[in-house]
Amino acid sequence: GTRIIYDRKFLLDRRNSPMAQTPPCHLPNIPGVTSPGSAGEEPKADANNLNHQEGKPSMGDDAQFEMDI
């Protein structure tokens, strides 16, 4: 195989070309990655599922450990 080696100046000259400004075709649409997405577009987790596991009774707002006073 033949290796193609580009120097830094050649690559920097090519970054402003019209072809470099256009995304490649046939890319999947991933908001925020391959297409611009809105700033507040993050997956929201259900607040009830963050601290509770299935099969465990809910403790509510009680302390994590019981204390004898």
All heavy atoms as TSV, in Angstrom:
chain	resi	resn	atom	element	x	y	z
A	1	GLY	N	N	0.808	-1.191	0.000
A	1	GLY	CA	C	0.000	0.000	0.000
A	1	GLY	C	C	0.846	1.246	0.000
A	1	GLY	O	O	1.955	1.266	0.486
A	2	THR	N	N	0.293	2.259	-0.544
A	2	THR	CA	C	0.951	3.561	-0.593
A	2	THR	C	C	0.315	4.489	0.427
A	2	THR	O	O	-0.899	4.582	0.519
A	2	THR	CB	C	0.801	4.182	-1.995
A	2	THR	OG1	O	1.324	3.272	-2.950
A	2	THR	CG2	C	1.554	5.484	-2.090
A	3	ARG	N	N	1.126	5.175	1.197
A	3	ARG	CA	C	0.634	6.132	2.167
A	3	ARG	C	C	0.635	7.521	1.554
A	3	ARG	O	O	1.590	7.927	0.916
A	3	ARG	CB	C	1.517	6.149	3.402
A	3	ARG	CG	C	1.449	4.867	4.191
A	3	ARG	CD	C	2.313	4.982	5.384
A	3	ARG	NE	N	1.490	5.425	6.498
A	3	ARG	CZ	C	1.874	5.382	7.751
A	3	ARG	NH1	N	3.074	4.948	8.066
A	3	ARG	NH2	N	1.083	5.762	8.707
A	4	ILE	N	N	-0.447	8.233	1.763
A	4	ILE	CA	C	-0.521	9.616	1.320
A	4	ILE	C	C	-0.287	10.488	2.543
A	4	ILE	O	O	-1.001	10.379	3.543
A	4	ILE	CB	C	-1.888	9.928	0.693
A	4	ILE	CG1	C	-2.112	9.022	-0.514
A	4	ILE	CG2	C	-1.980	11.389	0.311
A	4	ILE	CD1	C	-3.487	9.147	-1.111
A	5	ILE	N	N	0.708	11.338	2.492
A	5	ILE	CA	C	1.059	12.193	3.612
A	5	ILE	C	C	0.865	13.643	3.179
A	5	ILE	O	O	1.420	14.081	2.174
A	5	ILE	CB	C	2.512	11.956	4.065
A	5	ILE	CG1	C	2.674	10.495	4.480
A	5	ILE	CG2	C	2.890	12.890	5.200
A	5	ILE	CD1	C	4.109	10.107	4.784
A	6	TYR	N	N	0.034	14.371	3.942
A	6	TYR	CA	C	-0.217	15.779	3.659
A	6	TYR	C	C	0.510	16.623	4.696
A	6	TYR	O	O	0.503	16.307	5.880
A	6	TYR	CB	C	-1.715	16.085	3.729
A	6	TYR	CG	C	-2.537	15.306	2.734
A	6	TYR	CD1	C	-3.338	14.252	3.137
A	6	TYR	CD2	C	-2.517	15.642	1.385
A	6	TYR	CE1	C	-4.103	13.539	2.235
A	6	TYR	CE2	C	-3.281	14.940	0.467
A	6	TYR	CZ	C	-4.068	13.890	0.892
A	6	TYR	OH	O	-4.815	13.197	-0.012
A	7	ASP	N	N	1.111	17.730	4.250
A	7	ASP	CA	C	1.745	18.614	5.221
A	7	ASP	C	C	0.705	19.568	5.803
A	7	ASP	O	O	-0.417	19.691	5.315
A	7	ASP	CB	C	2.921	19.375	4.607
A	7	ASP	CG	C	2.519	20.302	3.480
A	7	ASP	OD1	O	1.397	20.159	2.976
A	7	ASP	OD2	O	3.322	21.182	3.118
A	8	ARG	N	N	1.051	20.231	6.882
A	8	ARG	CA	C	0.134	21.086	7.629
A	8	ARG	C	C	-0.397	22.226	6.777
A	8	ARG	O	O	-1.591	22.533	6.810
A	8	ARG	CB	C	0.863	21.620	8.852
A	8	ARG	CG	C	0.008	22.437	9.777
A	8	ARG	CD	C	0.825	22.854	11.022
A	8	ARG	NE	N	-0.027	23.453	12.010
A	8	ARG	CZ	C	-0.354	24.737	12.038
A	8	ARG	NH1	N	0.099	25.545	11.102
A	8	ARG	NH2	N	-1.126	25.205	12.987
A	9	LYS	N	N	0.446	22.870	6.017
A	9	LYS	CA	C	0.036	24.015	5.206
A	9	LYS	C	C	-1.008	23.605	4.173
A	9	LYS	O	O	-2.010	24.311	3.975
A	9	LYS	CB	C	1.243	24.621	4.497
A	9	LYS	CG	C	0.908	25.863	3.682
A	9	LYS	CD	C	2.137	26.386	2.969
A	9	LYS	CE	C	1.866	27.605	2.154
A	9	LYS	NZ	N	0.719	27.593	1.309
A	10	PHE	N	N	-0.844	22.461	3.538
A	10	PHE	CA	C	-1.807	21.977	2.551
A	10	PHE	C	C	-3.176	21.758	3.187
A	10	PHE	O	O	-4.200	22.170	2.641
A	10	PHE	CB	C	-1.291	20.668	1.924
A	10	PHE	CG	C	-2.236	20.067	0.932
A	10	PHE	CD1	C	-2.291	20.532	-0.366
A	10	PHE	CD2	C	-3.076	19.026	1.303
A	10	PHE	CE1	C	-3.161	19.972	-1.289
A	10	PHE	CE2	C	-3.950	18.465	0.398
A	10	PHE	CZ	C	-3.992	18.942	-0.899
A	11	LEU	N	N	-3.192	21.124	4.364
A	11	LEU	CA	C	-4.463	20.861	5.035
A	11	LEU	C	C	-5.132	22.149	5.509
A	11	LEU	O	O	-6.360	22.291	5.421
A	11	LEU	CB	C	-4.253	19.909	6.209
A	11	LEU	CG	C	-3.839	18.489	5.824
A	11	LEU	CD1	C	-3.533	17.681	7.075
A	11	LEU	CD2	C	-4.915	17.827	5.004
A	12	LEU	N	N	-4.356	23.100	6.024
A	12	LEU	CA	C	-4.935	24.363	6.462
A	12	LEU	C	C	-5.500	25.157	5.289
A	12	LEU	O	O	-6.504	25.858	5.438
A	12	LEU	CB	C	-3.899	25.192	7.218
A	12	LEU	CG	C	-3.533	24.653	8.604
A	12	LEU	CD1	C	-2.408	25.471	9.210
A	12	LEU	CD2	C	-4.739	24.639	9.515
A	13	ASP	N	N	-4.881	25.050	4.127
A	13	ASP	CA	C	-5.408	25.727	2.935
A	13	ASP	C	C	-6.734	25.113	2.496
A	13	ASP	O	O	-7.587	25.806	1.948
A	13	ASP	CB	C	-4.405	25.654	1.782
A	13	ASP	CG	C	-3.177	26.528	2.014
A	13	ASP	OD1	O	-3.255	27.443	2.858
A	13	ASP	OD2	O	-2.161	26.277	1.355
A	14	ARG	N	N	-6.929	23.837	2.725
A	14	ARG	CA	C	-8.141	23.145	2.270
A	14	ARG	C	C	-9.329	23.314	3.205
A	14	ARG	O	O	-10.452	23.043	2.827
A	14	ARG	CB	C	-7.875	21.640	2.100
A	14	ARG	CG	C	-6.836	21.289	1.047
A	14	ARG	CD	C	-7.212	21.863	-0.294
A	14	ARG	NE	N	-6.227	21.642	-1.323
A	14	ARG	CZ	C	-5.269	22.492	-1.662
A	14	ARG	NH1	N	-5.140	23.627	-1.032
A	14	ARG	NH2	N	-4.434	22.199	-2.624
A	15	ARG	N	N	-9.100	23.769	4.429
A	15	ARG	CA	C	-10.227	23.853	5.369
A	15	ARG	C	C	-11.249	24.913	4.992
A	15	ARG	O	O	-12.391	24.850	5.423
A	15	ARG	CB	C	-9.733	24.045	6.786
A	15	ARG	CG	C	-9.514	25.464	7.182
A	15	ARG	CD	C	-9.201	25.583	8.630
A	15	ARG	NE	N	-8.350	26.751	8.795
A	15	ARG	CZ	C	-7.841	27.148	9.903
A	15	ARG	NH1	N	-8.058	26.462	10.994
A	15	ARG	NH2	N	-7.100	28.211	9.966
A	16	ASN	N	N	-10.893	25.897	4.176
A	16	ASN	CA	C	-11.833	26.927	3.755
A	16	ASN	C	C	-12.477	26.634	2.406
A	16	ASN	O	O	-13.219	27.475	1.892
A	16	ASN	CB	C	-11.123	28.281	3.703
A	16	ASN	CG	C	-10.696	28.731	5.088
A	16	ASN	OD1	O	-11.366	28.444	6.060
A	16	ASN	ND2	N	-9.565	29.403	5.167
A	17	SER	N	N	-12.231	25.480	1.852
A	17	SER	CA	C	-12.815	25.159	0.551
A	17	SER	C	C	-14.312	24.896	0.707
A	17	SER	O	O	-14.784	24.504	1.769
A	17	SER	CB	C	-12.137	23.931	-0.055
A	17	SER	OG	O	-12.515	22.770	0.632
A	18	PRO	N	N	-15.116	25.110	-0.349
A	18	PRO	CA	C	-16.557	24.875	-0.266
A	18	PRO	C	C	-16.904	23.427	0.091
A	18	PRO	O	O	-17.879	23.176	0.788
A	18	PRO	CB	C	-17.070	25.218	-1.665
A	18	PRO	CG	C	-16.022	26.052	-2.280
A	18	PRO	CD	C	-14.733	25.671	-1.633
A	19	MET	N	N	-16.104	22.487	-0.358
A	19	MET	CA	C	-16.391	21.087	-0.061
A	19	MET	C	C	-16.191	20.779	1.423
A	19	MET	O	O	-16.903	19.947	1.995
A	19	MET	CB	C	-15.513	20.163	-0.908
A	19	MET	CG	C	-15.915	18.706	-0.776
A	19	MET	SD	S	-14.994	17.635	-1.863
A	19	MET	CE	C	-15.912	17.843	-3.357
A	20	ALA	N	N	-15.255	21.473	2.068
A	20	ALA	CA	C	-15.020	21.247	3.491
A	20	ALA	C	C	-16.131	21.850	4.347
A	20	ALA	O	O	-16.320	21.444	5.489
A	20	ALA	CB	C	-13.672	21.842	3.902
A	21	GLN	N	N	-16.883	22.805	3.816
A	21	GLN	CA	C	-17.959	23.445	4.556
A	21	GLN	C	C	-19.273	22.675	4.470
A	21	GLN	O	O	-20.221	22.985	5.171
A	21	GLN	CB	C	-18.180	24.872	4.028
A	21	GLN	CG	C	-16.944	25.734	4.066
A	21	GLN	CD	C	-16.381	25.930	5.459
A	21	GLN	OE1	O	-17.128	26.085	6.409
A	21	GLN	NE2	N	-15.068	25.891	5.585
A	22	THR	N	N	-19.353	21.666	3.611
A	22	THR	CA	C	-20.565	20.889	3.397
A	22	THR	C	C	-20.444	19.541	4.099
A	22	THR	O	O	-19.440	18.854	3.946
A	22	THR	CB	C	-20.779	20.642	1.883
A	22	THR	OG1	O	-20.703	21.891	1.218
A	22	THR	CG2	C	-22.099	19.987	1.615
A	23	PRO	N	N	-21.451	19.149	4.873
A	23	PRO	CA	C	-21.358	17.837	5.530
A	23	PRO	C	C	-21.470	16.711	4.506
A	23	PRO	O	O	-22.098	16.871	3.463
A	23	PRO	CB	C	-22.557	17.819	6.481
A	23	PRO	CG	C	-23.496	18.832	5.955
A	23	PRO	CD	C	-22.675	19.847	5.223
A	24	PRO	N	N	-20.883	15.566	4.784
A	24	PRO	CA	C	-20.990	14.436	3.867
A	24	PRO	C	C	-22.443	13.962	3.755
A	24	PRO	O	O	-23.223	14.087	4.697
A	24	PRO	CB	C	-20.137	13.342	4.506
A	24	PRO	CG	C	-19.393	13.980	5.605
A	24	PRO	CD	C	-20.047	15.273	5.917
A	25	CYS	N	N	-22.794	13.424	2.611
A	25	CYS	CA	C	-24.154	12.922	2.431
A	25	CYS	C	C	-24.297	11.546	3.103
A	25	CYS	O	O	-23.324	10.890	3.440
A	25	CYS	CB	C	-24.504	12.830	0.949
A	25	CYS	SG	S	-23.414	11.772	0.013
A	26	HIS	N	N	-25.517	11.130	3.322
A	26	HIS	CA	C	-25.857	9.817	3.888
A	26	HIS	C	C	-25.436	9.664	5.352
A	26	HIS	O	O	-25.171	8.561	5.805
A	26	HIS	CB	C	-25.271	8.669	3.064
A	26	HIS	CG	C	-25.629	8.741	1.625
A	26	HIS	ND1	N	-26.935	8.661	1.165
A	26	HIS	CD2	C	-24.873	8.923	0.523
A	26	HIS	CE1	C	-26.939	8.769	-0.141
A	26	HIS	NE2	N	-25.714	8.935	-0.563
A	27	LEU	N	N	-25.365	10.784	6.105
A	27	LEU	CA	C	-25.106	10.684	7.531
A	27	LEU	C	C	-26.433	10.546	8.263
A	27	LEU	O	O	-27.435	11.124	7.849
A	27	LEU	CB	C	-24.410	11.949	8.048
A	27	LEU	CG	C	-22.931	12.097	7.762
A	27	LEU	CD1	C	-22.433	13.416	8.335
A	27	LEU	CD2	C	-22.143	10.964	8.356
A	28	PRO	N	N	-26.477	9.798	9.351
A	28	PRO	CA	C	-27.724	9.728	10.123
A	28	PRO	C	C	-27.999	11.073	10.796
A	28	PRO	O	O	-27.079	11.842	11.073
A	28	PRO	CB	C	-27.445	8.647	11.164
A	28	PRO	CG	C	-25.973	8.604	11.281
A	28	PRO	CD	C	-25.432	8.981	9.928
A	29	ASN	N	N	-29.255	11.372	11.060
A	29	ASN	CA	C	-29.637	12.627	11.694
A	29	ASN	C	C	-29.594	12.456	13.207
A	29	ASN	O	O	-30.472	11.849	13.806
A	29	ASN	CB	C	-31.038	13.035	11.237
A	29	ASN	CG	C	-31.436	14.379	11.788
A	29	ASN	OD1	O	-30.607	15.117	12.296
A	29	ASN	ND2	N	-32.710	14.695	11.694
A	30	ILE	N	N	-28.549	12.995	13.845
A	30	ILE	CA	C	-28.389	12.953	15.289
A	30	ILE	C	C	-28.341	14.398	15.767
A	30	ILE	O	O	-27.362	15.091	15.525
A	30	ILE	CB	C	-27.107	12.204	15.698
A	30	ILE	CG1	C	-27.094	10.808	15.104
A	30	ILE	CG2	C	-26.972	12.169	17.215
A	30	ILE	CD1	C	-25.784	10.077	15.262
A	31	PRO	N	N	-29.411	14.885	16.421
A	31	PRO	CA	C	-29.431	16.286	16.860
A	31	PRO	C	C	-28.272	16.601	17.787
A	31	PRO	O	O	-27.983	15.876	18.725
A	31	PRO	CB	C	-30.765	16.410	17.597
A	31	PRO	CG	C	-31.591	15.287	17.101
A	31	PRO	CD	C	-30.641	14.185	16.744
A	32	GLY	N	N	-27.590	17.695	17.508
A	32	GLY	CA	C	-26.464	18.114	18.322
A	32	GLY	C	C	-25.150	17.486	17.917
A	32	GLY	O	O	-24.093	17.911	18.369
A	33	VAL	N	N	-25.189	16.459	17.061
A	33	VAL	CA	C	-23.957	15.808	16.614
A	33	VAL	C	C	-23.780	16.018	15.119
A	33	VAL	O	O	-22.829	16.660	14.686
A	33	VAL	CB	C	-23.958	14.299	16.958
A	33	VAL	CG1	C	-22.702	13.624	16.444
A	33	VAL	CG2	C	-24.100	14.093	18.442
A	34	THR	N	N	-24.681	15.474	14.312
A	34	THR	CA	C	-24.584	15.632	12.865
A	34	THR	C	C	-25.516	16.700	12.337
A	34	THR	O	O	-25.426	17.057	11.170
A	34	THR	CB	C	-24.893	14.306	12.148
A	34	THR	OG1	O	-26.200	13.881	12.516
A	34	THR	CG2	C	-23.870	13.250	12.508
A	35	SER	N	N	-26.426	17.202	13.173
A	35	SER	CA	C	-27.285	18.316	12.798
A	35	SER	C	C	-27.421	19.226	14.007
A	35	SER	O	O	-27.332	18.767	15.145
A	35	SER	CB	C	-28.662	17.814	12.347
A	35	SER	OG	O	-29.330	17.202	13.413
A	36	PRO	N	N	-27.614	20.528	13.774
A	36	PRO	CA	C	-27.720	21.432	14.918
A	36	PRO	C	C	-28.941	21.092	15.764
A	36	PRO	O	O	-30.022	20.840	15.252
A	36	PRO	CB	C	-27.879	22.814	14.293
A	36	PRO	CG	C	-27.750	22.645	12.828
A	36	PRO	CD	C	-27.698	21.203	12.507
A	37	GLY	N	N	-28.753	21.044	17.056
A	37	GLY	CA	C	-29.849	20.754	17.972
A	37	GLY	C	C	-30.082	21.935	18.879
A	37	GLY	O	O	-29.255	22.828	18.995
A	38	SER	N	N	-31.222	21.969	19.552
A	38	SER	CA	C	-31.497	23.069	20.466
A	38	SER	C	C	-30.673	22.899	21.729
A	38	SER	O	O	-30.284	21.800	22.109
A	38	SER	CB	C	-32.986	23.136	20.781
A	38	SER	OG	O	-33.391	21.962	21.447
A	39	ALA	N	N	-30.410	24.008	22.416
A	39	ALA	CA	C	-29.518	23.994	23.578
A	39	ALA	C	C	-30.107	23.206	24.743
A	39	ALA	O	O	-29.386	22.553	25.479
A	39	ALA	CB	C	-29.224	25.424	24.016
A	40	GLY	N	N	-31.419	23.242	24.934
A	40	GLY	CA	C	-32.023	22.565	26.073
A	40	GLY	C	C	-32.522	21.180	25.736
A	40	GLY	O	O	-33.392	20.653	26.399
A	41	GLU	N	N	-31.981	20.571	24.736
A	41	GLU	CA	C	-32.478	19.275	24.269
A	41	GLU	C	C	-31.667	18.137	24.869
A	41	GLU	O	O	-30.829	17.529	24.232
A	41	GLU	CB	C	-32.380	19.229	22.744
A	41	GLU	CG	C	-33.273	18.196	22.111
A	41	GLU	CD	C	-33.236	18.299	20.606
A	41	GLU	OE1	O	-33.774	19.257	20.063
A	41	GLU	OE2	O	-32.633	17.413	20.000
A	42	GLU	N	N	-31.911	17.861	26.167
A	42	GLU	CA	C	-31.254	16.740	26.825
A	42	GLU	C	C	-32.324	15.770	27.283
A	42	GLU	O	O	-33.412	16.185	27.670
A	42	GLU	CB	C	-30.446	17.225	28.035
A	42	GLU	CG	C	-29.234	18.035	27.644
A	42	GLU	CD	C	-28.395	18.390	28.858
A	42	GLU	OE1	O	-28.612	17.781	29.925
A	42	GLU	OE2	O	-27.539	19.253	28.741
A	43	PRO	N	N	-32.038	14.479	27.253
A	43	PRO	CA	C	-33.050	13.534	27.726
A	43	PRO	C	C	-33.322	13.757	29.206
A	43	PRO	O	O	-32.402	13.886	30.005
A	43	PRO	CB	C	-32.431	12.162	27.472
A	43	PRO	CG	C	-31.010	12.397	27.127
A	43	PRO	CD	C	-30.842	13.841	26.782
A	44	LYS	N	N	-34.596	13.833	29.539
A	44	LYS	CA	C	-34.972	14.069	30.925
A	44	LYS	C	C	-35.293	12.736	31.595
A	44	LYS	O	O	-36.099	11.974	31.103
A	44	LYS	CB	C	-36.188	14.992	30.995
A	44	LYS	CG	C	-35.883	16.375	30.481
A	44	LYS	CD	C	-37.095	17.254	30.566
A	44	LYS	CE	C	-36.785	18.641	30.038
A	44	LYS	NZ	N	-37.939	19.514	30.079
A	45	ALA	N	N	-34.650	12.494	32.719
A	45	ALA	CA	C	-34.898	11.263	33.464
A	45	ALA	C	C	-36.083	11.498	34.395
A	45	ALA	O	O	-36.290	12.593	34.902
A	45	ALA	CB	C	-33.661	10.875	34.268
A	46	ASP	N	N	-36.858	10.485	34.623
A	46	ASP	CA	C	-37.996	10.580	35.522
A	46	ASP	C	C	-37.478	10.719	36.950
A	46	ASP	O	O	-36.683	9.916	37.421
A	46	ASP	CB	C	-38.855	9.325	35.377
A	46	ASP	CG	C	-40.165	9.430	36.132
A	46	ASP	OD1	O	-40.468	10.535	36.638
A	46	ASP	OD2	O	-40.869	8.420	36.213
A	47	ALA	N	N	-37.914	11.751	37.646
A	47	ALA	CA	C	-37.417	12.024	38.994
A	47	ALA	C	C	-37.759	10.894	39.953
A	47	ALA	O	O	-37.022	10.641	40.910
A	47	ALA	CB	C	-37.990	13.340	39.501
A	48	ASN	N	N	-38.853	10.192	39.723
A	48	ASN	CA	C	-39.226	9.106	40.620
A	48	ASN	C	C	-38.325	7.897	40.474
A	48	ASN	O	O	-38.188	7.110	41.397
A	48	ASN	CB	C	-40.678	8.686	40.365
A	48	ASN	CG	C	-41.645	9.780	40.742
A	48	ASN	OD1	O	-41.349	10.603	41.603
A	48	ASN	ND2	N	-42.791	9.795	40.088
A	49	ASN	N	N	-37.705	7.712	39.342
A	49	ASN	CA	C	-36.879	6.533	39.106
A	49	ASN	C	C	-35.407	6.752	39.453
A	49	ASN	O	O	-34.629	5.823	39.403
A	49	ASN	CB	C	-36.987	6.095	37.647
A	49	ASN	CG	C	-38.364	5.551	37.337
A	49	ASN	OD1	O	-39.048	5.059	38.225
A	49	ASN	ND2	N	-38.768	5.653	36.089
A	50	LEU	N	N	-35.014	7.968	39.799
A	50	LEU	CA	C	-33.607	8.228	40.076
A	50	LEU	C	C	-33.149	7.583	41.380
A	50	LEU	O	O	-32.065	7.025	41.455
A	50	LEU	CB	C	-33.351	9.741	40.142
A	50	LEU	CG	C	-33.447	10.479	38.812
A	50	LEU	CD1	C	-33.234	11.974	39.042
A	50	LEU	CD2	C	-32.412	9.961	37.841
A	51	ASN	N	N	-33.963	7.669	42.435
A	51	ASN	CA	C	-33.524	7.207	43.743
A	51	ASN	C	C	-34.158	5.891	44.174
A	51	ASN	O	O	-33.821	5.370	45.224
A	51	ASN	CB	C	-33.832	8.275	44.804
A	51	ASN	CG	C	-33.027	9.532	44.548
A	51	ASN	OD1	O	-31.897	9.449	44.107
A	51	ASN	ND2	N	-33.618	10.689	44.831
A	52	HIS	N	N	-35.089	5.375	43.392
A	52	HIS	CA	C	-35.795	4.171	43.802
A	52	HIS	C	C	-35.493	3.019	42.846
A	52	HIS	O	O	-35.444	3.195	41.657
A	52	HIS	CB	C	-37.306	4.415	43.825
A	52	HIS	CG	C	-37.690	5.561	44.714
A	52	HIS	ND1	N	-37.513	5.528	46.074
A	52	HIS	CD2	C	-38.226	6.763	44.440
A	52	HIS	CE1	C	-37.931	6.664	46.591
A	52	HIS	NE2	N	-38.365	7.434	45.617
A	53	GLN	N	N	-35.306	1.851	43.432
A	53	GLN	CA	C	-35.100	0.666	42.619
A	53	GLN	C	C	-36.341	-0.194	42.718
A	53	GLN	O	O	-37.083	-0.126	43.701
A	53	GLN	CB	C	-33.882	-0.111	43.113
A	53	GLN	CG	C	-32.597	0.660	42.975
A	53	GLN	CD	C	-31.433	-0.125	43.564
A	53	GLN	OE1	O	-31.611	-1.202	44.117
A	53	GLN	NE2	N	-30.249	0.421	43.450
A	54	GLU	N	N	-36.557	-1.010	41.704
A	54	GLU	CA	C	-37.734	-1.866	41.715
A	54	GLU	C	C	-37.646	-2.878	42.848
A	54	GLU	O	O	-36.585	-3.426	43.128
A	54	GLU	CB	C	-37.863	-2.600	40.378
A	54	GLU	CG	C	-38.243	-1.687	39.246
A	54	GLU	CD	C	-38.468	-2.467	37.964
A	54	GLU	OE1	O	-38.827	-3.650	38.049
A	54	GLU	OE2	O	-38.280	-1.883	36.898
A	55	GLY	N	N	-38.789	-3.141	43.509
A	55	GLY	CA	C	-38.824	-4.138	44.559
A	55	GLY	C	C	-38.493	-3.589	45.930
A	55	GLY	O	O	-38.664	-4.259	46.923
A	56	LYS	N	N	-37.985	-2.358	46.029
A	56	LYS	CA	C	-37.677	-1.758	47.309
A	56	LYS	C	C	-38.813	-0.830	47.699
A	56	LYS	O	O	-39.315	-0.083	46.875
A	56	LYS	CB	C	-36.381	-0.945	47.252
A	56	LYS	CG	C	-35.132	-1.775	47.283
A	56	LYS	CD	C	-33.955	-0.857	47.430
A	56	LYS	CE	C	-32.778	-1.589	48.000
A	56	LYS	NZ	N	-31.670	-0.679	48.256
A	57	PRO	N	N	-39.226	-0.845	48.956
A	57	PRO	CA	C	-40.258	0.088	49.374
A	57	PRO	C	C	-39.719	1.514	49.391
A	57	PRO	O	O	-38.549	1.742	49.666
A	57	PRO	CB	C	-40.625	-0.388	50.785
A	57	PRO	CG	C	-39.449	-1.167	51.249
A	57	PRO	CD	C	-38.812	-1.739	50.024
A	58	SER	N	N	-40.580	2.445	49.086
A	58	SER	CA	C	-40.185	3.850	49.050
A	58	SER	C	C	-40.058	4.389	50.462
A	58	SER	O	O	-40.925	4.181	51.297
A	58	SER	CB	C	-41.228	4.644	48.268
A	58	SER	OG	O	-40.930	6.011	48.342
A	59	MET	N	N	-38.968	5.090	50.746
A	59	MET	CA	C	-38.752	5.648	52.072
A	59	MET	C	C	-39.238	7.092	52.152
A	59	MET	O	O	-39.247	7.673	53.213
A	59	MET	CB	C	-37.255	5.603	52.431
A	59	MET	CG	C	-36.690	4.199	52.562
A	59	MET	SD	S	-37.503	3.212	53.797
A	59	MET	CE	C	-36.896	4.000	55.257
A	60	GLY	N	N	-39.589	7.712	51.053
A	60	GLY	CA	C	-40.051	9.091	51.063
A	60	GLY	C	C	-38.911	10.037	51.348
A	60	GLY	O	O	-37.809	9.896	50.851
A	61	ASP	N	N	-39.157	11.038	52.211
A	61	ASP	CA	C	-38.138	12.032	52.540
A	61	ASP	C	C	-37.417	11.695	53.839
A	61	ASP	O	O	-36.766	12.560	54.424
A	61	ASP	CB	C	-38.785	13.424	52.647
A	61	ASP	CG	C	-39.215	13.951	51.314
A	61	ASP	OD1	O	-38.638	13.508	50.291
A	61	ASP	OD2	O	-40.123	14.794	51.259
A	62	ASP	N	N	-37.542	10.457	54.332
A	62	ASP	CA	C	-36.870	10.068	55.571
A	62	ASP	C	C	-35.357	10.073	55.376
A	62	ASP	O	O	-34.849	9.987	54.275
A	62	ASP	CB	C	-37.317	8.674	56.011
A	62	ASP	CG	C	-38.776	8.650	56.384
A	62	ASP	OD1	O	-39.324	9.729	56.698
A	62	ASP	OD2	O	-39.382	7.560	56.339
A	63	ALA	N	N	-34.652	10.135	56.478
A	63	ALA	CA	C	-33.190	10.110	56.422
A	63	ALA	C	C	-32.719	8.761	55.910
A	63	ALA	O	O	-33.408	7.746	56.021
A	63	ALA	CB	C	-32.624	10.368	57.814
A	64	GLN	N	N	-31.519	8.749	55.390
A	64	GLN	CA	C	-30.985	7.513	54.840
A	64	GLN	C	C	-30.737	6.486	55.930
A	64	GLN	O	O	-30.974	5.295	55.756
A	64	GLN	CB	C	-29.691	7.803	54.095
A	64	GLN	CG	C	-29.103	6.586	53.418
A	64	GLN	CD	C	-27.869	6.902	52.604
A	64	GLN	OE1	O	-27.433	8.046	52.558
A	64	GLN	NE2	N	-27.309	5.909	51.976
A	65	PHE	N	N	-30.249	6.934	57.088
A	65	PHE	CA	C	-30.000	6.040	58.206
A	65	PHE	C	C	-30.814	6.502	59.402
A	65	PHE	O	O	-30.951	7.696	59.657
A	65	PHE	CB	C	-28.502	6.052	58.579
A	65	PHE	CG	C	-27.608	5.661	57.449
A	65	PHE	CD1	C	-26.878	6.615	56.761
A	65	PHE	CD2	C	-27.483	4.336	57.074
A	65	PHE	CE1	C	-26.055	6.252	55.720
A	65	PHE	CE2	C	-26.657	3.964	56.033
A	65	PHE	CZ	C	-25.948	4.940	55.353
A	66	GLU	N	N	-31.310	5.546	60.167
A	66	GLU	CA	C	-32.058	5.889	61.372
A	66	GLU	C	C	-31.059	6.244	62.475
A	66	GLU	O	O	-30.006	5.622	62.595
A	66	GLU	CB	C	-32.922	4.720	61.814
A	66	GLU	CG	C	-34.063	4.430	60.865
A	66	GLU	CD	C	-34.932	3.302	61.392
A	66	GLU	OE1	O	-34.877	3.004	62.607
A	66	GLU	OE2	O	-35.653	2.723	60.574
A	67	MET	N	N	-31.407	7.248	63.241
A	67	MET	CA	C	-30.539	7.667	64.351
A	67	MET	C	C	-31.286	7.569	65.664
A	67	MET	O	O	-32.433	7.996	65.768
A	67	MET	CB	C	-30.052	9.109	64.143
A	67	MET	CG	C	-29.137	9.255	62.931
A	67	MET	SD	S	-28.654	10.954	62.625
A	67	MET	CE	C	-28.049	11.498	64.184
A	68	ASP	N	N	-30.634	7.019	66.663
A	68	ASP	CA	C	-31.206	6.989	68.010
A	68	ASP	C	C	-30.702	8.208	68.750
A	68	ASP	O	O	-29.490	8.436	68.836
A	68	ASP	CB	C	-30.799	5.719	68.757
A	68	ASP	CG	C	-31.411	4.472	68.132
A	68	ASP	OD1	O	-32.502	4.611	67.541
A	68	ASP	OD2	O	-30.786	3.410	68.240
A	69	ILE	N	N	-31.636	8.979	69.312
A	69	ILE	CA	C	-31.219	10.192	70.018
A	69	ILE	C	C	-31.414	10.006	71.500
A	69	ILE	O	O	-32.331	9.447	71.969
A	69	ILE	CB	C	-32.022	11.414	69.538
A	69	ILE	CG1	C	-31.759	11.604	68.054
A	69	ILE	CG2	C	-31.654	12.651	70.312
A	69	ILE	CD1	C	-32.514	12.738	67.417
